[in-house]
Amino acid sequence: MKKLLLYLVTILILAGCGTYQQTTQVDDSAYLLIIGDPAGYVVTIDNTKPLKLEEDTVSFDLDGKTVTKIKLSTGTHAVKIMKNGKLKINRKFYVSNGNSFEVRL
């Protein structure tokens, strides 16, 4: 009887001594998401070279809306979005690792 009890206790102890690995995926990038039809819009981020949304970026469809995703470094940014030479959006924003800032056209 003592051997059986010792055997069961040993099995329980060994069963609890497994290994566990955890993997965490970290996205070190931040993104600007421009939601809406990009036709004719030009975006300037931090006074860099302007991007024509239709030509210089890639858009995709998400829940029936067109989304343009632009990769950024983390931190504070300024975005200006123009159409037909008129300023439509002028904003400053902060994004951290793995986060995005949305702008609707």
C-alpha positions in Angstrom: 0.0 0.0 0.0 2.8 2.4 0.9 4.5 1.6 -2.5 1.2 2.4 -4.3 0.9 5.7 -2.4 4.5 6.6 -3.1 4.0 5.8 -6.8 1.0 8.0 -7.1 2.7 10.9 -5.3 5.7 10.6 -7.6 3.5 10.6 -10.7 1.7 13.8 -9.5 4.9 15.5 -8.8 6.4 14.6 -12.1 3.2 15.6 -14.0 3.5 19.1 -12.5 7.1 19.5 -13.6 6.5 20.3 -17.2 8.1 23.1 -19.2 6.3 26.2 -20.4 7.3 28.5 -23.1 5.7 31.8 -23.9 6.2 33.8 -27.0 5.3 37.4 -27.2 5.2 39.1 -30.6 6.2 42.8 -30.3 5.6 45.2 -33.2 8.2 47.9 -33.0 6.4 50.0 -35.6 3.6 52.4 -35.5 1.1 53.1 -38.3 -1.0 55.9 -39.8 -4.3 54.5 -41.1 -6.1 56.7 -43.6 -9.6 55.5 -44.0 -11.6 56.5 -47.1 -11.2 56.7 -50.9 -7.6 57.9 -51.5 -8.3 59.2 -55.0 -6.7 62.6 -55.5 -5.3 62.9 -51.9 -1.7 63.8 -51.1 -0.3 63.2 -47.7 2.8 64.8 -46.1 4.2 63.4 -42.9 6.6 65.5 -40.8 7.3 67.8 -43.8 8.8 65.0 -45.8 8.2 64.4 -49.5 4.5 64.3 -50.3 2.9 60.9 -51.1 0.1 60.6 -53.6 -2.1 58.1 -51.9 -3.3 56.3 -55.1 0.2 56.0 -56.6 2.8 55.9 -53.8 0.9 53.7 -51.2 -1.0 50.5 -51.1 -4.6 50.4 -49.9 -6.8 47.5 -48.9 -10.5 46.9 -48.2 -11.6 46.5 -44.5 -15.3 46.1 -43.7 -16.3 47.8 -46.9 -14.0 50.8 -46.4 -10.7 51.6 -48.2 -7.8 51.8 -45.8 -4.3 53.0 -46.6 -1.6 51.9 -44.0 1.6 53.9 -43.7 4.4 52.7 -41.5 5.9 55.2 -39.0 8.5 55.4 -36.3 7.1 55.6 -32.8 6.8 59.1 -31.4 5.1 62.4 -32.4 4.2 63.2 -36.0 2.5 65.9 -38.0 0.3 64.9 -40.9 -1.1 67.2 -43.6 -3.6 65.8 -46.2 -4.5 67.8 -49.2 -6.8 67.4 -52.2 -6.9 69.6 -55.3 -4.4 72.0 -53.6 -6.6 72.5 -50.5 -5.6 71.5 -47.0 -8.2 69.0 -45.7 -6.5 67.6 -42.6 -3.7 69.1 -40.4 -3.0 67.1 -37.2 -0.3 66.3 -34.8 -0.4 62.9 -33.1 1.6 60.5 -31.0 1.9 56.7 -31.6 3.7 54.1 -29.6 4.9 50.6 -30.5 2.3 48.4 -32.2 -0.3 51.2 -32.3 -1.9 53.2 -35.1 -3.5 56.6 -35.6 -6.6 56.8 -37.7 -7.6 59.6 -40.0 -10.9 59.6 -41.9 -11.1 61.3 -45.2 
